[in-house]
Amino acid sequence: MAQVFNESFIDRVCAEFFLQTPTRCWAVTQGLINKTYVVELLGERFIVQWVNSLFHPDIQKDIEALTQHLKNKGLLTPEIKRSKSGDLYVPAALIHADIKTAPKQGVFRVLTFIEGTCVDALTLPGQAYEAGALVGRFHRALLDFDHLFVAPSRVAHDTKQHMQLLMQVMNNTSAHHAFYESIMPLGQAIIDEYRKLLPISRNHTRVCHGDLKISNLMFNNETGQGICLLDLDTIAPLPLCLELGDAWRSWCNPQGEDQENPCFDLALLENAIRGYFSCADFVTSEERASLLLGVKTITLELAARFCADIINDCYFGFNAKFGSRAQHNLIRARGQLSLFKSVQAQQNEIERLLYLV
């Protein structure tokens, strides 16, 4: 989705990257963390993106190395443009100093524009196949990506830490809080289910995208083929089961994250599996055996994150139709817990699908 957007600070950002004043600018409303704008000038389009301060600015250097590698492998990918000073980003504080409507923290970057379609939910089996094949090509291309990451190390999908944060939130929440009666049984149910799961080993990792929710995949407008991955701020070494677990809990939930009682869709999963393994013959037997655990773990992790933010009320973006970020996160937390239960109820069939190809 996109909306017409007129922010004077975008002109200021463009000036830092040798771009003229845009003739048109609009915001892309997908995305919960960063803010993305499309700018058009002299018939050409670019992406201007404000990157949340939770990502270290040096991640741009890792992204540049990764995208150059992907390009050398013949894969389509957005590329970062350098500013007039030769940097890969401009501090938001620099823009804010001139224009107070600009964010104070984080950085701005400019990316090449790729024409295509992004969706908030998959509904067609063919889309799931294309999504799987795209990620399989991405992982295959990175098999020989020998890169020493520059940005400070971060543990992606640290489920244990998210559960501990949720417990802290529950312990510190007063009975007088408006959401006390909602968060306590919900949070406890999430924690109880997590304690039943086996831990995931991080002894074997691959360079992964780290956030394969469906809106981070782009499809060809005409053919529907998956063409590239977006938002590479989370690239890092990661167990494959967590990478695909995050992908499949998103792709196989056609109801989306704003519903309280979603169902894990096996037809979408089957096609996603077929698409992925059409390109991913490098997956080990140990990795394949861990994939169901990855789906369960990531679904509970996201449930815990949404649940904690009911009280913290500071992290995820929200849709104003829900009244507040807290109310929106309550619905999303309940939805992820329901999705987990749907996975559990179908786990025998999921195991069978994992070995179809």
KELOTI-248713 format. One record per residue (C-alpha): residue in one letter; x, y, z. Coordinates in steps of 0.25 Angstrom, whole numbers, m for minus. Layout:
residues N
+----+-------+-------+-------+
| aa |    c1 |    c2 |    c3 |
+----+-------+-------+-------+
|  A |     X |     Y |     Z |
...
+----+-------+-------+-------+
This chain:
residues 357
+----+-------+-------+-------+
| aa |    c1 |    c2 |    c3 |
+----+-------+-------+-------+
|  M |     0 |     0 |     0 |
|  A |     5 |    14 |    m3 |
|  Q |    m1 |    28 |     1 |
|  V |     3 |    42 |    m4 |
|  F |    13 |    48 |     5 |
|  N |    18 |    62 |     6 |
|  E |    30 |    63 |    16 |
|  S |    40 |    74 |    14 |
|  F |    51 |    66 |    20 |
|  I |    51 |    57 |     9 |
|  D |    56 |    68 |    m1 |
|  R |    67 |    70 |     9 |
|  V |    71 |    56 |    10 |
|  C |    71 |    55 |    m6 |
|  A |    80 |    67 |    m6 |
|  E |    90 |    59 |     2 |
|  F |    90 |    49 |    m8 |
|  F |    92 |    58 |   m21 |
|  L |    78 |    56 |   m24 |
|  Q |    69 |    67 |   m29 |
|  T |    57 |    72 |   m22 |
|  P |    46 |    61 |   m25 |
|  T |    35 |    64 |   m33 |
|  R |    27 |    53 |   m26 |
|  C |    28 |    46 |   m12 |
|  W |    19 |    36 |    m6 |
|  A |    21 |    27 |     7 |
|  V |    20 |    12 |     6 |
|  T |    12 |     8 |    18 |
|  Q |    17 |    m7 |    19 |
|  G |    27 |    m9 |    30 |
|  L |    26 |    m8 |    45 |
|  I |    40 |    m2 |    48 |
|  N |    46 |     6 |    37 |
|  K |    39 |    17 |    29 |
|  T |    40 |    16 |    14 |
|  Y |    37 |    26 |     3 |
|  V |    38 |    26 |   m12 |
|  V |    43 |    38 |   m19 |
|  E |    42 |    41 |   m33 |
|  L |    50 |    51 |   m41 |
|  L |    53 |    53 |   m56 |
|  G |    46 |    40 |   m59 |
|  E |    54 |    32 |   m49 |
|  R |    50 |    26 |   m36 |
|  F |    58 |    23 |   m23 |
|  I |    55 |    18 |    m9 |
|  V |    58 |    28 |     2 |
|  Q |    57 |    20 |    15 |
|  W |    58 |    24 |    30 |
|  V |    65 |    13 |    38 |
|  N |    61 |    11 |    52 |
|  S |    73 |    14 |    62 |
|  L |    71 |     0 |    67 |
|  F |    80 |    m4 |    55 |
|  H |    94 |     0 |    56 |
|  P |    98 |    10 |    44 |
|  D |   109 |     0 |    40 |
|  I |    99 |   m10 |    36 |
|  Q |    99 |    m2 |    23 |
|  K |   113 |    m7 |    20 |
|  D |   109 |   m21 |    22 |
|  I |    97 |   m19 |    13 |
|  E |   106 |   m13 |     2 |
|  A |   115 |   m25 |     2 |
|  L |   103 |   m35 |     2 |
|  T |    96 |   m28 |    m9 |
|  Q |   109 |   m27 |   m18 |
|  H |   110 |   m42 |   m16 |
|  L |    96 |   m44 |   m20 |
|  K |    98 |   m36 |   m32 |
|  N |   110 |   m43 |   m36 |
|  K |   102 |   m56 |   m35 |
|  G |    92 |   m50 |   m44 |
|  L |    81 |   m48 |   m34 |
|  L |    73 |   m35 |   m34 |
|  T |    74 |   m27 |   m22 |
|  P |    73 |   m13 |   m17 |
|  E |    86 |    m6 |   m16 |
|  I |    90 |     5 |    m6 |
|  K |    95 |    19 |   m12 |
|  R |   106 |    27 |    m6 |
|  S |   104 |    41 |    m1 |
|  K |   111 |    53 |    m7 |
|  S |   121 |    51 |     5 |
|  G |   123 |    36 |     1 |
|  D |   116 |    30 |    12 |
|  L |   105 |    20 |    11 |
|  Y |    95 |    28 |    20 |
|  V |    92 |    41 |    26 |
|  P |    90 |    43 |    41 |
|  A |    75 |    47 |    44 |
|  A |    81 |    57 |    54 |
|  L |    87 |    65 |    42 |
|  I |    74 |    66 |    35 |
|  H |    66 |    69 |    48 |
|  A |    76 |    81 |    50 |
|  D |    70 |    88 |    38 |
|  I |    56 |    82 |    38 |
|  K |    49 |    79 |    51 |
|  T |    39 |    70 |    45 |
|  A |    50 |    60 |    42 |
|  P |    53 |    49 |    52 |
|  K |    64 |    52 |    62 |
|  Q |    70 |    38 |    63 |
|  G |    74 |    27 |    53 |
|  V |    79 |    29 |    39 |
|  F |    74 |    32 |    25 |
|  R |    79 |    24 |    13 |
|  V |    75 |    24 |    m2 |
|  L |    73 |    11 |   m10 |
|  T |    71 |     7 |   m24 |
|  F |    56 |     5 |   m28 |
|  I |    51 |    m8 |   m33 |
|  E |    38 |    m9 |   m39 |
|  G |    29 |   m20 |   m33 |
|  T |    18 |   m24 |   m24 |
|  C |    19 |   m27 |    m9 |
|  V |     7 |   m33 |    m1 |
|  D |     3 |   m34 |    13 |
|  A |    m2 |   m48 |    12 |
|  L |    m1 |   m60 |     3 |
|  T |   m14 |   m65 |    m2 |
|  L |   m10 |   m74 |   m14 |
|  P |    m2 |   m87 |   m14 |
|  G |     6 |   m82 |   m26 |
|  Q |    10 |   m69 |   m19 |
|  A |    16 |   m78 |    m7 |
|  Y |    24 |   m87 |   m17 |
|  E |    30 |   m74 |   m23 |
|  A |    33 |   m69 |    m9 |
|  G |    40 |   m82 |    m6 |
|  A |    48 |   m82 |   m19 |
|  L |    52 |   m68 |   m17 |
|  V |    58 |   m70 |    m3 |
|  G |    64 |   m83 |    m8 |
|  R |    72 |   m75 |   m19 |
|  F |    76 |   m65 |    m8 |
|  H |    81 |   m75 |     1 |
|  R |    88 |   m83 |   m10 |
|  A |    95 |   m70 |   m15 |
|  L |   100 |   m68 |    m1 |
|  L |   107 |   m81 |     1 |
|  D |   120 |   m75 |    m3 |
|  F |   118 |   m61 |     4 |
|  D |   131 |   m60 |    12 |
|  H |   129 |   m47 |    19 |
|  L |   133 |   m42 |    33 |
|  F |   121 |   m34 |    38 |
|  V |   124 |   m20 |    41 |
|  A |   112 |   m16 |    49 |
|  P |   113 |   m20 |    64 |
|  S |   108 |   m35 |    66 |
|  R |    94 |   m37 |    69 |
|  V |    87 |   m50 |    73 |
|  A |    75 |   m50 |    63 |
|  H |    63 |   m58 |    69 |
|  D |    68 |   m59 |    83 |
|  T |    55 |   m66 |    87 |
|  K |    60 |   m68 |   102 |
|  Q |    62 |   m53 |   103 |
|  H |    49 |   m50 |    98 |
|  M |    42 |   m59 |   108 |
|  Q |    50 |   m53 |   119 |
|  L |    46 |   m39 |   115 |
|  L |    31 |   m44 |   115 |
|  M |    33 |   m50 |   129 |
|  Q |    39 |   m37 |   134 |
|  V |    27 |   m29 |   128 |
|  M |    17 |   m38 |   135 |
|  N |    24 |   m37 |   148 |
|  N |    25 |   m22 |   148 |
|  T |    10 |   m20 |   143 |
|  S |     1 |   m14 |   153 |
|  A |   m13 |   m20 |   155 |
|  H |   m18 |    m6 |   153 |
|  H |   m13 |    m6 |   138 |
|  A |   m24 |    m6 |   128 |
|  F |   m18 |   m18 |   121 |
|  Y |   m15 |   m26 |   134 |
|  E |   m26 |   m36 |   132 |
|  S |   m23 |   m38 |   118 |
|  I |    m8 |   m40 |   118 |
|  M |    m6 |   m49 |   130 |
|  P |   m13 |   m61 |   125 |
|  L |    m8 |   m59 |   111 |
|  G |     6 |   m57 |   115 |
|  Q |     6 |   m69 |   124 |
|  A |     1 |   m78 |   113 |
|  I |    12 |   m73 |   103 |
|  I |    22 |   m76 |   114 |
|  D |    17 |   m89 |   117 |
|  E |    17 |   m94 |   103 |
|  Y |    31 |   m89 |   101 |
|  R |    36 |   m97 |   113 |
|  K |    31 |  m110 |   106 |
|  L |    40 |  m107 |    93 |
|  L |    53 |  m113 |    91 |
|  P |    65 |  m102 |    90 |
|  I |    70 |   m99 |    77 |
|  S |    85 |  m101 |    75 |
|  R |    93 |   m90 |    68 |
|  N |   105 |   m99 |    65 |
|  H |   102 |   m98 |    51 |
|  T |    97 |   m85 |    44 |
|  R |    96 |   m79 |    30 |
|  V |    96 |   m65 |    26 |
|  C |    81 |   m62 |    26 |
|  H |    72 |   m51 |    23 |
|  G |    66 |   m51 |    37 |
|  D |    52 |   m45 |    35 |
|  L |    45 |   m53 |    24 |
|  K |    31 |   m48 |    27 |
|  I |    24 |   m48 |    14 |
|  S |    24 |   m33 |    12 |
|  N |    39 |   m33 |    10 |
|  L |    38 |   m41 |    m2 |
|  M |    35 |   m35 |   m16 |
|  F |    28 |   m41 |   m28 |
|  N |    28 |   m38 |   m42 |
|  N |    15 |   m30 |   m46 |
|  E |    12 |   m38 |   m58 |
|  T |    17 |   m52 |   m56 |
|  G |    16 |   m53 |   m41 |
|  Q |    30 |   m59 |   m40 |
|  G |    38 |   m55 |   m27 |
|  I |    49 |   m45 |   m31 |
|  C |    56 |   m40 |   m19 |
|  L |    57 |   m39 |    m4 |
|  L |    55 |   m25 |     3 |
|  D |    60 |   m19 |    16 |
|  L |    73 |   m26 |    19 |
|  D |    76 |   m19 |    32 |
|  T |    74 |   m33 |    39 |
|  I |    85 |   m41 |    31 |
|  A |    93 |   m49 |    40 |
|  P |    97 |   m64 |    43 |
|  L |    85 |   m71 |    47 |
|  P |    80 |   m86 |    49 |
|  L |    73 |   m89 |    36 |
|  C |    61 |   m94 |    44 |
|  L |    59 |   m80 |    50 |
|  E |    60 |   m73 |    37 |
|  L |    50 |   m82 |    30 |
|  G |    41 |   m83 |    43 |
|  D |    39 |   m68 |    42 |
|  A |    36 |   m69 |    27 |
|  W |    26 |   m80 |    28 |
|  R |    19 |   m75 |    41 |
|  S |    17 |   m62 |    32 |
|  W |    14 |   m68 |    19 |
|  C |     5 |   m79 |    23 |
|  N |    m5 |   m69 |    31 |
|  P |   m13 |   m64 |    20 |
|  Q |   m22 |   m57 |    30 |
|  G |   m10 |   m48 |    34 |
|  E |    m5 |   m43 |    48 |
|  D |   m17 |   m35 |    51 |
|  Q |   m27 |   m46 |    54 |
|  E |   m28 |   m54 |    67 |
|  N |   m31 |   m68 |    62 |
|  P |   m23 |   m70 |    49 |
|  C |   m21 |   m84 |    43 |
|  F |    m7 |   m90 |    38 |
|  D |   m10 |   m93 |    24 |
|  L |    m4 |  m106 |    19 |
|  A |    m6 |  m104 |     5 |
|  L |     2 |   m91 |     5 |
|  L |    13 |   m98 |    13 |
|  E |    13 |  m110 |     3 |
|  N |    16 |  m100 |    m8 |
|  A |    26 |   m92 |     0 |
|  I |    33 |  m105 |     3 |
|  R |    33 |  m109 |   m12 |
|  G |    38 |   m96 |   m16 |
|  Y |    49 |   m95 |    m6 |
|  F |    55 |  m109 |    m8 |
|  S |    54 |  m107 |   m23 |
|  C |    66 |   m98 |   m21 |
|  A |    72 |  m103 |    m8 |
|  D |    78 |  m116 |    m9 |
|  F |    89 |  m112 |     1 |
|  V |    80 |  m113 |    13 |
|  T |    85 |  m124 |    22 |
|  S |    77 |  m135 |    29 |
|  E |    79 |  m129 |    42 |
|  E |    74 |  m115 |    37 |
|  R |    62 |  m122 |    31 |
|  A |    58 |  m129 |    44 |
|  S |    58 |  m116 |    51 |
|  L |    49 |  m108 |    42 |
|  L |    36 |  m111 |    50 |
|  L |    42 |  m107 |    63 |
|  G |    47 |   m94 |    56 |
|  V |    32 |   m91 |    52 |
|  K |    27 |   m93 |    66 |
|  T |    39 |   m86 |    73 |
|  I |    37 |   m73 |    64 |
|  T |    22 |   m73 |    65 |
|  L |    23 |   m73 |    81 |
|  E |    35 |   m63 |    80 |
|  L |    26 |   m53 |    72 |
|  A |    14 |   m55 |    82 |
|  A |    23 |   m52 |    93 |
|  R |    29 |   m39 |    87 |
|  F |    15 |   m34 |    83 |
|  C |    10 |   m38 |    97 |
|  A |    21 |   m30 |   104 |
|  D |    19 |   m18 |    95 |
|  I |     4 |   m18 |   101 |
|  I |    10 |   m12 |   113 |
|  N |    23 |    m6 |   108 |
|  D |    15 |     1 |    97 |
|  C |    28 |     6 |    89 |
|  Y |    33 |    m4 |    78 |
|  F |    23 |    m8 |    68 |
|  G |    16 |     1 |    59 |
|  F |     1 |     0 |    59 |
|  N |   m12 |     2 |    52 |
|  A |   m20 |    14 |    57 |
|  K |   m33 |     6 |    55 |
|  F |   m30 |    m2 |    67 |
|  G |   m30 |    10 |    76 |
|  S |   m16 |     8 |    82 |
|  R |    m3 |     1 |    80 |
|  A |    m6 |    m7 |    93 |
|  Q |   m19 |   m12 |    87 |
|  H |   m14 |   m15 |    74 |
|  N |    m2 |   m23 |    80 |
|  L |   m12 |   m31 |    89 |
|  I |   m19 |   m36 |    77 |
|  R |    m6 |   m39 |    70 |
|  A |    m1 |   m47 |    82 |
|  R |   m14 |   m55 |    83 |
|  G |   m13 |   m57 |    68 |
|  Q |     1 |   m63 |    69 |
|  L |    m2 |   m72 |    80 |
|  S |   m14 |   m77 |    72 |
|  L |    m5 |   m79 |    60 |
|  F |     4 |   m87 |    69 |
|  K |    m7 |   m96 |    74 |
|  S |   m11 |   m98 |    59 |
|  V |     3 |  m103 |    56 |
|  Q |     2 |  m112 |    68 |
|  A |   m11 |  m118 |    63 |
|  Q |    m5 |  m121 |    49 |
|  Q |     9 |  m125 |    53 |
|  N |     8 |  m139 |    48 |
|  E |     4 |  m134 |    34 |
|  I |    14 |  m123 |    34 |
|  E |    25 |  m133 |    37 |
|  R |    20 |  m141 |    25 |
|  L |    21 |  m129 |    16 |
|  L |    35 |  m126 |    20 |
|  Y |    40 |  m139 |    14 |
|  L |    31 |  m138 |     1 |
|  V |    43 |  m133 |    m7 |
+----+-------+-------+-------+
